[in-house]
Amino acid sequence: MKTLYCPSCGTPFVRATYNEGTVEKMLSRFNVHPFRCQLCSRRFHTFWTKVPDATHSVDRRQYKRLPVSLHAEAFPDATHRIRGRITDISVDGCTVETSELLPLGTFMGIMIKPASDNAAITVETAAVCSVRKESMGVHFLELPSGDKYRLSQVILSLLVGQSVHPNLFS
């Protein structure tokens, strides 16, 4: 069976995603399934005879969260700063461990400090979409294009590390 590649950026890091609407459900009967690129976010359809992995029945995310340990600073307003640690990340969101949790639905900005880069990645707008004990799930809404590219490079390095060392990320 061939390897799938993103038609936009050419990466092999794609993930099966769920069907949206009746047309996609009908297409899946003819083995045309939706996939999502984990780097550039492009959603595309392709003929695929294998059954797409059923991970989204448990995890409905379109992007795979990758384990990581990065310093982060959230700022819900101009005067309030919250320090935390990102424990998993994708191009679409992350989990932030912190002792100071924000309420569900709070909008904020986030500065992510990658280990391999001196400059922080800035997410201009993010929303708290889940709150758990000592952590909150965050969905990225607005990233400047340069920071979006740098974030995708961090994700790429994590995905490459995962494919080289699959047992480390099981």
ChimeraX commands (.cxc) that place a marker at each C-alpha (Angstrom):
marker #1 position 0.00,0.00,0.00 radius 0.5
marker #1 position 1.33,3.44,-0.89 radius 0.5
marker #1 position 2.16,6.15,1.62 radius 0.5
marker #1 position -0.13,9.16,1.67 radius 0.5
marker #1 position 1.36,12.61,1.15 radius 0.5
marker #1 position -0.23,16.02,1.59 radius 0.5
marker #1 position -1.01,17.47,-1.86 radius 0.5
marker #1 position -0.18,20.97,-0.56 radius 0.5
marker #1 position 3.15,20.62,1.27 radius 0.5
marker #1 position 4.22,17.08,0.34 radius 0.5
marker #1 position 4.69,15.77,3.89 radius 0.5
marker #1 position 3.78,12.16,4.74 radius 0.5
marker #1 position 2.42,13.27,8.13 radius 0.5
marker #1 position -1.31,13.01,7.43 radius 0.5
marker #1 position -4.10,11.68,9.63 radius 0.5
marker #1 position -7.50,10.25,8.79 radius 0.5
marker #1 position -10.24,12.57,9.93 radius 0.5
marker #1 position -13.98,12.19,10.38 radius 0.5
marker #1 position -16.58,12.51,7.62 radius 0.5
marker #1 position -18.40,15.83,7.42 radius 0.5
marker #1 position -21.84,15.54,5.87 radius 0.5
marker #1 position -23.65,13.04,3.71 radius 0.5
marker #1 position -21.47,13.49,0.62 radius 0.5
marker #1 position -18.34,12.42,2.51 radius 0.5
marker #1 position -20.21,9.51,4.08 radius 0.5
marker #1 position -21.25,8.35,0.60 radius 0.5
marker #1 position -17.71,8.81,-0.75 radius 0.5
marker #1 position -16.33,6.66,2.07 radius 0.5
marker #1 position -18.45,3.76,0.78 radius 0.5
marker #1 position -16.33,3.99,-2.37 radius 0.5
marker #1 position -13.08,4.17,-0.33 radius 0.5
marker #1 position -12.61,7.93,-0.77 radius 0.5
marker #1 position -11.73,9.15,2.72 radius 0.5
marker #1 position -10.90,12.56,4.24 radius 0.5
marker #1 position -7.42,13.19,5.63 radius 0.5
marker #1 position -5.80,16.19,7.36 radius 0.5
marker #1 position -2.16,17.28,7.03 radius 0.5
marker #1 position -0.56,17.58,10.46 radius 0.5
marker #1 position 1.72,20.45,9.35 radius 0.5
marker #1 position -0.08,22.75,6.91 radius 0.5
marker #1 position -3.65,21.88,8.09 radius 0.5
marker #1 position -4.90,21.09,4.56 radius 0.5
marker #1 position -7.90,18.77,4.46 radius 0.5
marker #1 position -8.07,16.54,1.39 radius 0.5
marker #1 position -9.77,13.40,0.06 radius 0.5
marker #1 position -8.12,10.41,-1.52 radius 0.5
marker #1 position -8.89,6.87,-2.60 radius 0.5
marker #1 position -7.70,4.60,0.22 radius 0.5
marker #1 position -8.60,0.93,0.41 radius 0.5
marker #1 position -7.38,0.47,3.98 radius 0.5
marker #1 position -9.88,1.31,6.67 radius 0.5
marker #1 position -8.73,4.64,8.19 radius 0.5
marker #1 position -7.60,4.27,11.78 radius 0.5
marker #1 position -10.41,4.48,14.28 radius 0.5
marker #1 position -8.49,6.74,16.67 radius 0.5
marker #1 position -11.01,9.52,16.18 radius 0.5
marker #1 position -13.72,7.34,17.77 radius 0.5
marker #1 position -11.83,7.85,21.04 radius 0.5
marker #1 position -9.99,11.09,20.20 radius 0.5
marker #1 position -12.03,13.36,17.91 radius 0.5
marker #1 position -9.14,15.72,17.28 radius 0.5
marker #1 position -8.16,16.23,13.66 radius 0.5
marker #1 position -4.55,16.78,14.72 radius 0.5
marker #1 position -2.46,14.35,16.68 radius 0.5
marker #1 position -1.26,15.80,19.99 radius 0.5
marker #1 position 2.45,15.19,20.47 radius 0.5
marker #1 position 4.07,14.90,23.92 radius 0.5
marker #1 position 6.47,17.72,24.65 radius 0.5
marker #1 position 7.77,19.84,27.51 radius 0.5
marker #1 position 7.93,23.53,26.59 radius 0.5
marker #1 position 7.76,26.66,28.69 radius 0.5
marker #1 position 4.78,28.89,28.00 radius 0.5
marker #1 position 3.32,32.15,29.20 radius 0.5
marker #1 position -0.39,32.90,28.82 radius 0.5
marker #1 position -1.75,36.41,29.01 radius 0.5
marker #1 position -5.53,36.73,29.33 radius 0.5
marker #1 position -5.21,40.54,29.53 radius 0.5
marker #1 position -2.51,43.21,29.32 radius 0.5
marker #1 position -1.53,43.05,33.01 radius 0.5
marker #1 position -2.01,39.38,33.90 radius 0.5
marker #1 position 0.64,36.77,33.00 radius 0.5
marker #1 position 0.40,33.05,33.78 radius 0.5
marker #1 position 3.48,30.85,33.57 radius 0.5
marker #1 position 3.04,27.19,32.66 radius 0.5
marker #1 position 4.39,24.20,30.82 radius 0.5
marker #1 position 3.00,22.73,27.60 radius 0.5
marker #1 position 2.73,18.94,27.91 radius 0.5
marker #1 position 1.32,18.17,24.46 radius 0.5
marker #1 position 0.96,20.20,21.28 radius 0.5
marker #1 position -0.35,20.20,17.71 radius 0.5
marker #1 position -0.69,22.94,15.08 radius 0.5
marker #1 position -4.24,23.45,16.37 radius 0.5
marker #1 position -3.80,23.54,20.15 radius 0.5
marker #1 position -2.04,22.35,23.27 radius 0.5
marker #1 position -2.38,21.37,26.92 radius 0.5
marker #1 position -0.95,23.83,29.44 radius 0.5
marker #1 position -0.06,22.67,32.95 radius 0.5
marker #1 position -0.32,25.53,35.40 radius 0.5
marker #1 position -1.40,26.17,38.97 radius 0.5
marker #1 position -3.53,29.15,37.88 radius 0.5
marker #1 position -6.36,27.86,35.67 radius 0.5
marker #1 position -8.60,30.08,33.56 radius 0.5
marker #1 position -12.35,29.55,33.12 radius 0.5
marker #1 position -13.69,27.64,30.14 radius 0.5
marker #1 position -14.13,29.91,27.11 radius 0.5
marker #1 position -11.52,32.48,28.17 radius 0.5
marker #1 position -9.67,34.13,25.29 radius 0.5
marker #1 position -5.96,34.77,25.74 radius 0.5
marker #1 position -2.61,35.03,24.00 radius 0.5
marker #1 position 0.19,32.51,24.50 radius 0.5
marker #1 position 3.94,32.74,24.09 radius 0.5
marker #1 position 5.57,29.34,23.51 radius 0.5
marker #1 position 9.30,28.97,24.09 radius 0.5
marker #1 position 10.64,26.16,21.84 radius 0.5
marker #1 position 13.75,24.41,23.09 radius 0.5
marker #1 position 15.54,24.76,19.74 radius 0.5
marker #1 position 14.81,28.43,19.07 radius 0.5
marker #1 position 15.63,31.68,20.86 radius 0.5
marker #1 position 12.51,33.62,19.86 radius 0.5
marker #1 position 9.13,32.71,21.33 radius 0.5
marker #1 position 6.23,31.61,19.12 radius 0.5
marker #1 position 3.29,33.93,19.69 radius 0.5
marker #1 position -0.30,32.76,19.46 radius 0.5
marker #1 position -2.23,36.03,19.30 radius 0.5
marker #1 position -5.61,34.51,20.19 radius 0.5
marker #1 position -6.37,31.18,21.83 radius 0.5
marker #1 position -9.39,29.88,23.74 radius 0.5
marker #1 position -9.60,27.62,26.78 radius 0.5
marker #1 position -11.68,24.66,25.59 radius 0.5
marker #1 position -11.26,22.30,28.56 radius 0.5
marker #1 position -10.19,22.58,32.19 radius 0.5
marker #1 position -8.85,19.71,34.25 radius 0.5
marker #1 position -7.01,19.49,37.53 radius 0.5
marker #1 position -3.81,21.55,37.09 radius 0.5
marker #1 position -4.13,21.78,33.28 radius 0.5
marker #1 position -6.23,23.36,30.56 radius 0.5
marker #1 position -6.79,22.47,26.93 radius 0.5
marker #1 position -6.22,25.39,24.59 radius 0.5
marker #1 position -7.37,25.84,20.97 radius 0.5
marker #1 position -5.25,28.16,18.79 radius 0.5
marker #1 position -7.34,30.70,16.88 radius 0.5
marker #1 position -4.91,33.29,15.48 radius 0.5
marker #1 position -1.21,32.97,14.72 radius 0.5
marker #1 position 0.89,35.36,12.63 radius 0.5
marker #1 position 2.08,33.56,9.47 radius 0.5
marker #1 position 5.75,33.57,10.56 radius 0.5
marker #1 position 4.88,32.07,13.93 radius 0.5
marker #1 position 2.56,29.54,12.30 radius 0.5
marker #1 position 5.45,28.40,10.10 radius 0.5
marker #1 position 7.81,28.16,13.10 radius 0.5
marker #1 position 5.19,26.16,15.04 radius 0.5
marker #1 position 4.83,23.77,12.09 radius 0.5
marker #1 position 8.62,23.31,12.12 radius 0.5
marker #1 position 8.48,22.37,15.84 radius 0.5
marker #1 position 5.65,19.91,15.05 radius 0.5
marker #1 position 7.66,18.51,12.12 radius 0.5
marker #1 position 10.67,17.84,14.37 radius 0.5
marker #1 position 8.40,16.07,16.88 radius 0.5
marker #1 position 6.75,13.99,14.15 radius 0.5
marker #1 position 10.11,13.02,12.66 radius 0.5
marker #1 position 11.34,12.06,16.14 radius 0.5
marker #1 position 8.20,9.99,16.64 radius 0.5
marker #1 position 8.62,8.10,13.37 radius 0.5
marker #1 position 12.31,7.43,14.08 radius 0.5
marker #1 position 11.64,6.38,17.68 radius 0.5
marker #1 position 8.04,5.08,17.72 radius 0.5
marker #1 position 8.35,3.44,21.15 radius 0.5
marker #1 position 9.13,6.77,22.82 radius 0.5
marker #1 position 5.73,8.18,21.90 radius 0.5
marker #1 position 3.41,5.17,22.12 radius 0.5
marker link #1:1,2 radius 0.2
marker link #1:2,3 radius 0.2
marker link #1:3,4 radius 0.2
marker link #1:4,5 radius 0.2
marker link #1:5,6 radius 0.2
marker link #1:6,7 radius 0.2
marker link #1:7,8 radius 0.2
marker link #1:8,9 radius 0.2
marker link #1:9,10 radius 0.2
marker link #1:10,11 radius 0.2
marker link #1:11,12 radius 0.2
marker link #1:12,13 radius 0.2
marker link #1:13,14 radius 0.2
marker link #1:14,15 radius 0.2
marker link #1:15,16 radius 0.2
marker link #1:16,17 radius 0.2
marker link #1:17,18 radius 0.2
marker link #1:18,19 radius 0.2
marker link #1:19,20 radius 0.2
marker link #1:20,21 radius 0.2
marker link #1:21,22 radius 0.2
marker link #1:22,23 radius 0.2
marker link #1:23,24 radius 0.2
marker link #1:24,25 radius 0.2
marker link #1:25,26 radius 0.2
marker link #1:26,27 radius 0.2
marker link #1:27,28 radius 0.2
marker link #1:28,29 radius 0.2
marker link #1:29,30 radius 0.2
marker link #1:30,31 radius 0.2
marker link #1:31,32 radius 0.2
marker link #1:32,33 radius 0.2
marker link #1:33,34 radius 0.2
marker link #1:34,35 radius 0.2
marker link #1:35,36 radius 0.2
marker link #1:36,37 radius 0.2
marker link #1:37,38 radius 0.2
marker link #1:38,39 radius 0.2
marker link #1:39,40 radius 0.2
marker link #1:40,41 radius 0.2
marker link #1:41,42 radius 0.2
marker link #1:42,43 radius 0.2
marker link #1:43,44 radius 0.2
marker link #1:44,45 radius 0.2
marker link #1:45,46 radius 0.2
marker link #1:46,47 radius 0.2
marker link #1:47,48 radius 0.2
marker link #1:48,49 radius 0.2
marker link #1:49,50 radius 0.2
marker link #1:50,51 radius 0.2
marker link #1:51,52 radius 0.2
marker link #1:52,53 radius 0.2
marker link #1:53,54 radius 0.2
marker link #1:54,55 radius 0.2
marker link #1:55,56 radius 0.2
marker link #1:56,57 radius 0.2
marker link #1:57,58 radius 0.2
marker link #1:58,59 radius 0.2
marker link #1:59,60 radius 0.2
marker link #1:60,61 radius 0.2
marker link #1:61,62 radius 0.2
marker link #1:62,63 radius 0.2
marker link #1:63,64 radius 0.2
marker link #1:64,65 radius 0.2
marker link #1:65,66 radius 0.2
marker link #1:66,67 radius 0.2
marker link #1:67,68 radius 0.2
marker link #1:68,69 radius 0.2
marker link #1:69,70 radius 0.2
marker link #1:70,71 radius 0.2
marker link #1:71,72 radius 0.2
marker link #1:72,73 radius 0.2
marker link #1:73,74 radius 0.2
marker link #1:74,75 radius 0.2
marker link #1:75,76 radius 0.2
marker link #1:76,77 radius 0.2
marker link #1:77,78 radius 0.2
marker link #1:78,79 radius 0.2
marker link #1:79,80 radius 0.2
marker link #1:80,81 radius 0.2
marker link #1:81,82 radius 0.2
marker link #1:82,83 radius 0.2
marker link #1:83,84 radius 0.2
marker link #1:84,85 radius 0.2
marker link #1:85,86 radius 0.2
marker link #1:86,87 radius 0.2
marker link #1:87,88 radius 0.2
marker link #1:88,89 radius 0.2
marker link #1:89,90 radius 0.2
marker link #1:90,91 radius 0.2
marker link #1:91,92 radius 0.2
marker link #1:92,93 radius 0.2
marker link #1:93,94 radius 0.2
marker link #1:94,95 radius 0.2
marker link #1:95,96 radius 0.2
marker link #1:96,97 radius 0.2
marker link #1:97,98 radius 0.2
marker link #1:98,99 radius 0.2
marker link #1:99,100 radius 0.2
marker link #1:100,101 radius 0.2
marker link #1:101,102 radius 0.2
marker link #1:102,103 radius 0.2
marker link #1:103,104 radius 0.2
marker link #1:104,105 radius 0.2
marker link #1:105,106 radius 0.2
marker link #1:106,107 radius 0.2
marker link #1:107,108 radius 0.2
marker link #1:108,109 radius 0.2
marker link #1:109,110 radius 0.2
marker link #1:110,111 radius 0.2
marker link #1:111,112 radius 0.2
marker link #1:112,113 radius 0.2
marker link #1:113,114 radius 0.2
marker link #1:114,115 radius 0.2
marker link #1:115,116 radius 0.2
marker link #1:116,117 radius 0.2
marker link #1:117,118 radius 0.2
marker link #1:118,119 radius 0.2
marker link #1:119,120 radius 0.2
marker link #1:120,121 radius 0.2
marker link #1:121,122 radius 0.2
marker link #1:122,123 radius 0.2
marker link #1:123,124 radius 0.2
marker link #1:124,125 radius 0.2
marker link #1:125,126 radius 0.2
marker link #1:126,127 radius 0.2
marker link #1:127,128 radius 0.2
marker link #1:128,129 radius 0.2
marker link #1:129,130 radius 0.2
marker link #1:130,131 radius 0.2
marker link #1:131,132 radius 0.2
marker link #1:132,133 radius 0.2
marker link #1:133,134 radius 0.2
marker link #1:134,135 radius 0.2
marker link #1:135,136 radius 0.2
marker link #1:136,137 radius 0.2
marker link #1:137,138 radius 0.2
marker link #1:138,139 radius 0.2
marker link #1:139,140 radius 0.2
marker link #1:140,141 radius 0.2
marker link #1:141,142 radius 0.2
marker link #1:142,143 radius 0.2
marker link #1:143,144 radius 0.2
marker link #1:144,145 radius 0.2
marker link #1:145,146 radius 0.2
marker link #1:146,147 radius 0.2
marker link #1:147,148 radius 0.2
marker link #1:148,149 radius 0.2
marker link #1:149,150 radius 0.2
marker link #1:150,151 radius 0.2
marker link #1:151,152 radius 0.2
marker link #1:152,153 radius 0.2
marker link #1:153,154 radius 0.2
marker link #1:154,155 radius 0.2
marker link #1:155,156 radius 0.2
marker link #1:156,157 radius 0.2
marker link #1:157,158 radius 0.2
marker link #1:158,159 radius 0.2
marker link #1:159,160 radius 0.2
marker link #1:160,161 radius 0.2
marker link #1:161,162 radius 0.2
marker link #1:162,163 radius 0.2
marker link #1:163,164 radius 0.2
marker link #1:164,165 radius 0.2
marker link #1:165,166 radius 0.2
marker link #1:166,167 radius 0.2
marker link #1:167,168 radius 0.2
marker link #1:168,169 radius 0.2
marker link #1:169,170 radius 0.2
view
